[in-house]
Amino acid sequence: MIREECFALSDELRNLFREFHRNPELSFEEFETARKISLYLQDLGYNVTEGVGRTGLTARIEGNQSGPNIAIRADIDGLPIQEETGLSYASSADGKMHACGHDVHITCALGAARLLAGLKDNLKGSVTMIFQPAEELNRGAKEMIKEGVLETNGIDMIFGLHNHPEIPVGKVALKEGPLMAAVDRIDITITGKGGHGGLPHRDIDPIVATASMIMNLQTIVSRNINPLDSAVISLGTIHGGTRNNIIPDKVELTGTVRTFAPEVRNSIEEKIRRVVENTAATLQCKGELTYIYEIPPVINQALPKGIVERAIEAVVDKEAIAEPTPSTGGEDFSLFQEKVPGCFFWLGVGNPEIGAVHPWHSPKFKIDERALAIGAGVLANTALIAMEELKD
């Protein structure tokens, strides 16, 4: 197993990470990021396929023995955020930042690729590295899957990680079952009849109906969902009207819905639709709902979870494994898990002493770089253990 080897890469991994951090690219714009990844992997002897899922790529290495094909996935896009960390290697792109740590994921995956390339002659199967674009839009995995990335490469099992600033560096959070929530979108339109704000009795006010509907929507979670389950309904935008003294014809809203249990996810659309339509109708308006199922929850299966557990123990020790509290954040890694068995885990990058405490998507987000070697070693070891576990 790989242990000393991953920590010997610490300087190289830090340099890689800082290069990617300085040069973030937004979703489906990751051309230079993908080019750098491709060159690095080609130098290691990987067979690289570029332009997968528009701006993503895959890279494959085969051992001398036939066996299962194990995938390691990393997302590569940044966010439209102005960095405020003050780091010497802060983003050089105005208004763009790796504020969710996808540069961490790229670096750990490349480190794992280097470690596995050094063991090529002893690999009991093959490894496919998947560098996925546009995770922040919940579209990158869909694009790659639509293009047949799993079938083309014959993937038998897939692994991935996400950094986590609330988990101390040196720890890795892992659990069986739900880890991250399903993410769905709601678009709502409330239509009335516009007119003069001083003569509301002649109008049908969609703003008043919208206010009532917003409050009623929150009763779904508090009164229609089992308290032992969980769900979130949040409205993020509301647009209606043009002037202070004009009642508009309609109000448009968008929001997000987060769930873990499939039965809750499958039932919540009808509950939201009932509130939207009936609340609007009570106030003489028309309510319309468009419910968009975006990504399912990240749910880890027992076998791949056990493989990651063994990999963590081999790289650090058993005490390094932390029990995570599931997050209502989403991750389109779940789309890969719908197709093949897989496990997703959280790499601890937090350290209050250096200010590595800020959450994902914060302009002050930073990490403890000591986590990079751990992430690389765990990913590499998952591939080795999985090949052994799944061999005929």
C-alpha positions in Angstrom: 0.0 0.0 0.0 1.0 3.6 -0.6 1.9 5.6 2.5 5.4 7.1 2.4 5.1 7.6 -1.3 2.2 10.1 -1.1 3.8 12.2 1.6 7.0 12.3 -0.5 5.0 14.1 -3.2 4.0 17.0 -0.8 6.1 19.7 -2.4 5.0 18.7 -5.9 1.3 18.6 -4.9 1.6 22.0 -3.2 3.0 23.5 -6.4 0.3 22.0 -8.5 -2.4 23.2 -6.2 -1.1 26.7 -6.2 -0.9 26.8 -10.0 -4.5 25.7 -10.3 -5.6 28.0 -7.5 -4.1 31.1 -9.3 -5.9 30.3 -12.5 -9.5 29.4 -11.9 -11.9 29.0 -14.8 -15.7 28.9 -14.7 -18.0 26.1 -15.6 -17.6 24.9 -19.2 -14.7 27.4 -19.6 -12.0 25.1 -18.1 -9.9 25.0 -21.3 -6.6 25.9 -19.9 -7.2 23.8 -16.7 -8.0 20.8 -18.8 -4.9 21.4 -21.0 -2.6 21.4 -18.0 -4.2 18.3 -16.6 -3.9 16.6 -19.9 -0.2 17.4 -20.3 0.6 16.2 -16.8 -1.2 12.9 -17.3 0.3 12.3 -20.8 3.8 12.7 -19.2 2.9 9.9 -16.8 1.9 7.6 -19.7 -1.9 7.9 -19.4 -4.0 7.5 -22.5 -5.9 10.9 -22.5 -9.2 11.7 -24.2 -10.0 15.4 -24.2 -13.2 17.3 -24.8 -15.4 14.8 -22.8 -18.5 16.5 -21.5 -17.4 19.6 -23.5 -14.4 20.7 -21.4 -13.6 17.7 -19.3 -11.2 14.8 -20.0 -10.5 11.2 -19.1 -7.2 9.4 -18.7 -6.6 5.7 -18.6 -3.7 3.5 -17.5 -3.7 -0.3 -17.7 -1.7 -2.7 -15.7 -0.1 -5.9 -17.0 -2.9 -7.9 -15.5 -6.5 -7.9 -16.7 -9.0 -6.9 -14.1 -11.6 -4.3 -13.1 -11.5 -0.7 -14.2 -11.7 1.7 -11.3 -12.5 5.3 -11.8 -11.3 8.3 -9.8 -13.3 11.5 -10.4 -12.4 15.1 -9.7 -14.3 18.3 -10.6 -12.4 21.2 -12.1 -14.5 24.4 -12.3 -14.2 27.5 -10.2 -16.8 30.1 -9.1 -17.6 33.7 -10.0 -16.3 35.1 -6.7 -13.7 37.7 -6.0 -11.0 36.2 -3.8 -10.4 37.9 -0.4 -7.8 35.5 1.2 -4.7 37.6 0.8 -2.7 34.5 -0.2 0.5 34.9 -2.1 -1.0 32.5 -4.7 -4.5 34.1 -4.8 -6.5 34.0 -8.0 -5.1 36.1 -10.8 -8.5 36.1 -12.6 -10.7 39.0 -11.6 -14.0 37.9 -10.2 -13.1 34.2 -10.3 -11.9 31.9 -7.5 -11.6 28.3 -6.6 -13.8 29.0 -3.6 -15.1 25.4 -3.4 -11.8 23.8 -3.5 -12.0 22.0 -6.8 -8.3 22.8 -7.2 -7.8 20.5 -4.2 -9.7 17.8 -6.0 -7.7 18.2 -9.2 -4.4 18.1 -7.2 -5.4 15.0 -5.2 -6.5 13.2 -8.3 -3.3 14.1 -10.2 -1.2 12.9 -7.1 -3.1 9.6 -7.1 -2.5 9.3 -10.9 1.3 9.8 -10.3 1.3 7.2 -7.5 -0.6 4.7 -9.6 1.6 5.3 -12.7 4.6 4.3 -10.6 2.8 0.9 -9.9 1.7 0.3 -13.4 3.4 -3.1 -13.8 1.7 -4.3 -10.6 -1.8 -3.0 -11.3 -4.4 -5.8 -11.2 -6.7 -4.0 -13.7 -6.9 -0.4 -15.0 -7.7 3.0 -13.7 -9.6 5.8 -15.4 -9.2 9.3 -14.2 -12.3 11.5 -14.8 -11.8 15.2 -14.7 -15.3 16.7 -14.8 -16.4 20.2 -15.7 -19.3 22.3 -14.5 -20.1 20.7 -11.2 -21.2 24.1 -9.9 -24.0 24.1 -12.5 -25.0 20.5 -11.8 -24.4 19.8 -15.5 -20.9 18.4 -15.9 -21.6 14.8 -14.8 -24.8 14.8 -17.0 -22.8 15.8 -20.0 -20.1 13.1 -19.4 -22.6 10.4 -18.7 -24.6 11.3 -21.8 -21.4 10.9 -23.9 -21.0 7.4 -22.4 -18.0 8.0 -20.2 -18.8 5.1 -17.9 -19.7 2.6 -20.7 -16.8 3.6 -23.0 -14.3 3.0 -20.3 -16.1 0.0 -18.7 -16.1 1.5 -15.2 -16.7 -1.1 -12.5 -16.5 1.2 -9.4 -16.0 5.0 -8.9 -14.5 7.1 -6.1 -14.3 10.8 -5.4 -13.6 13.2 -2.6 -14.6 16.8 -1.6 -12.5 18.9 0.7 -14.2 20.1 3.9 -13.0 23.1 6.0 -15.0 22.1 9.0 -13.1 18.8 9.3 -9.5 19.2 10.7 -6.6 18.4 8.4 -5.5 14.8 9.0 -9.1 13.6 9.3 -11.2 12.0 6.5 -15.0 11.9 7.0 -16.7 8.7 5.7 -20.1 7.1 6.1 -22.3 4.5 4.5 -25.7 5.8 3.2 -26.7 9.4 2.5 -23.9 12.0 2.6 -25.2 14.9 0.5 -28.7 15.9 -0.5 -30.7 15.6 -3.7 -30.8 19.0 -5.4 -34.0 20.1 -7.3 -35.1 23.4 -8.6 -38.5 25.1 -8.5 -39.8 27.9 -10.8 -43.1 29.5 -9.7 -45.3 32.0 -11.4 -48.2 33.8 -9.6 -50.5 35.6 -12.1 -53.1 38.2 -11.2 -54.4 41.3 -12.8 -52.3 44.5 -12.7 -53.5 48.0 -12.1 -53.1 51.1 -10.0 -51.7 50.6 -6.6 -54.1 53.1 -5.2 -57.1 51.2 -6.5 -56.4 47.6 -5.4 -60.1 46.6 -5.4 -60.1 46.8 -9.1 -57.0 44.5 -9.4 -56.0 41.0 -8.5 -52.8 41.4 -6.5 -50.2 38.7 -7.2 -47.8 40.2 -4.7 -50.2 39.6 -1.8 -50.8 36.1 -3.0 -47.1 35.5 -3.3 -46.5 36.6 0.2 -49.1 34.2 1.5 -47.7 31.4 -0.6 -44.2 31.9 0.6 -45.3 31.5 4.2 -47.5 28.4 3.4 -44.6 26.7 1.6 -42.6 26.5 4.8 -45.4 24.5 6.4 -44.6 21.6 4.1 -41.4 20.9 6.0 -42.8 21.7 9.4 -46.2 19.9 9.0 -46.1 17.5 6.0 -42.6 15.8 6.3 -41.9 13.2 9.0 -39.8 15.0 11.7 -37.3 12.0 11.5 -36.7 12.8 7.8 -35.4 16.1 6.5 -36.1 18.5 3.7 -35.3 22.1 2.8 -37.4 24.5 0.6 -35.7 27.8 0.0 -36.7 30.5 -2.4 -33.7 32.4 -3.8 -35.3 34.9 -6.2 -38.5 36.9 -6.4 -39.3 39.3 -9.2 -42.4 41.3 -9.7 -43.4 44.8 -10.5 -41.8 47.9 -12.1 -42.9 50.9 -9.9 -44.0 51.5 -6.3 -47.6 52.5 -7.3 -48.3 49.8 -9.9 -49.7 46.4 -9.0 -48.1 44.0 -11.5 -49.7 41.2 -13.5 -47.4 38.5 -12.2 -44.6 37.6 -9.8 -41.9 35.0 -10.6 -39.9 33.1 -8.1 -37.2 30.5 -8.2 -36.0 28.2 -5.4 -34.2 25.0 -4.4 -35.4 21.9 -2.7 -33.1 19.5 -0.8 -34.0 16.0 0.4 -32.2 12.8 1.3 -34.8 10.0 1.4 -36.1 8.9 -2.1 -39.7 8.7 -0.7 -39.5 12.3 0.5 -38.1 13.5 -2.8 -40.7 11.6 -4.8 -43.6 13.2 -2.8 -42.5 16.8 -2.3 -43.3 18.0 -5.8 -47.0 17.3 -5.3 -47.0 19.0 -1.9 -45.4 22.2 -3.3 -47.7 22.2 -6.3 -50.8 22.0 -4.0 -49.7 25.0 -1.9 -48.7 27.0 -5.0 -51.9 26.4 -6.9 -54.4 26.5 -4.0 -52.9 29.5 -2.2 -53.0 31.5 -5.4 -56.5 30.4 -6.2 -57.7 31.4 -2.7 -56.7 35.0 -3.6 -58.1 34.8 -7.1 -54.7 34.4 -8.8 -53.2 31.5 -10.8 -50.2 29.6 -9.5 -48.0 27.6 -11.7 -45.1 25.4 -10.7 -42.3 23.9 -12.8 -40.4 21.3 -10.8 -36.9 20.4 -12.2 -35.2 17.2 -10.8 -31.5 18.1 -11.0 -29.4 15.6 -9.1 -30.1 12.7 -6.7 -28.5 12.4 -3.2 -25.0 11.1 -2.7 -25.5 7.7 -1.2 -22.5 5.5 -0.4 -22.9 1.7 -0.7 -21.3 -0.7 1.8 -18.7 -2.3 -0.4 -17.0 0.9 -1.8 -17.3 2.6 1.6 -15.4 -0.3 3.1 -12.7 0.0 0.5 -12.3 3.7 1.3 -12.1 2.9 5.0 -9.2 0.5 4.4 -7.5 3.0 2.2 -7.7 5.7 4.9 -6.3 3.3 7.5 -3.4 2.5 5.1 -2.5 6.1 4.5 -3.1 7.6 7.9 -4.6 5.3 10.6 -8.0 4.2 11.8 -8.3 7.1 14.2 -8.2 9.5 11.2 -11.7 8.4 10.1 -14.4 10.8 11.2 -18.2 10.3 11.2 -19.7 13.1 9.1 -23.0 14.9 9.6 -24.7 14.8 6.1 -24.8 18.0 4.2 -27.8 19.5 2.4 -25.3 20.7 -0.2 -25.4 18.7 -3.4 -22.9 17.0 -5.6 -23.4 15.6 -9.1 -21.0 12.7 -8.3 -24.3 11.1 -7.3 -25.2 10.7 -11.0 -22.2 8.4 -11.4 -23.3 6.5 -8.4 -26.7 5.9 -10.1 -24.8 4.0 -12.8 -22.0 2.1 -11.0 -21.2 1.4 -7.3 -19.2 4.2 -5.8 -18.1 6.1 -2.7 -17.7 9.8 -2.0 -15.9 11.1 1.1 -14.8 14.4 2.7 -11.1 15.3 3.1 -10.4 17.4 6.1 -8.6 20.7 5.1 -9.5 22.8 8.2 -7.0 24.5 10.4 -8.0 27.6 12.6 -4.4 28.5 13.1 -4.0 29.6 9.5 -7.6 30.8 9.0 -8.7 27.7 7.1 -12.2 27.8 8.6 -14.3 29.5 6.0 -17.1 27.6 4.3 -17.4 26.5 0.7 -18.2 29.5 -1.6 -16.7 32.1 0.8 -14.4 34.7 -0.8 -12.1 33.9 2.2 -12.0 30.1 1.6 -8.6 28.5 2.1 -7.2 25.1 3.0 -4.3 23.5 4.9 -2.1 22.2 2.1 -1.0 19.2 4.2 -4.3 17.6 3.2 -3.2 17.2 -0.4 -0.9 14.3 0.2 -3.5 12.5 2.3 -6.1 12.9 -0.4 -3.8 11.7 -3.1 -2.8 8.6 -1.1 -6.3 7.7 -0.1 -7.6 8.0 -3.7 -4.7 5.9 -5.0 -5.2 3.2 -2.4 -8.9 3.0 -3.1 -8.1 2.1 -6.6 -5.6 -0.6 -5.6 -7.9 -2.1 -3.0 -10.9 -2.0 -5.3 -9.0 -3.8 -8.0 -8.0 -6.5 -5.5 -11.6 -6.7 -4.1 -13.3 -6.9 -7.5 -10.9 -9.2 -9.4 -12.4 -12.5 -10.7 
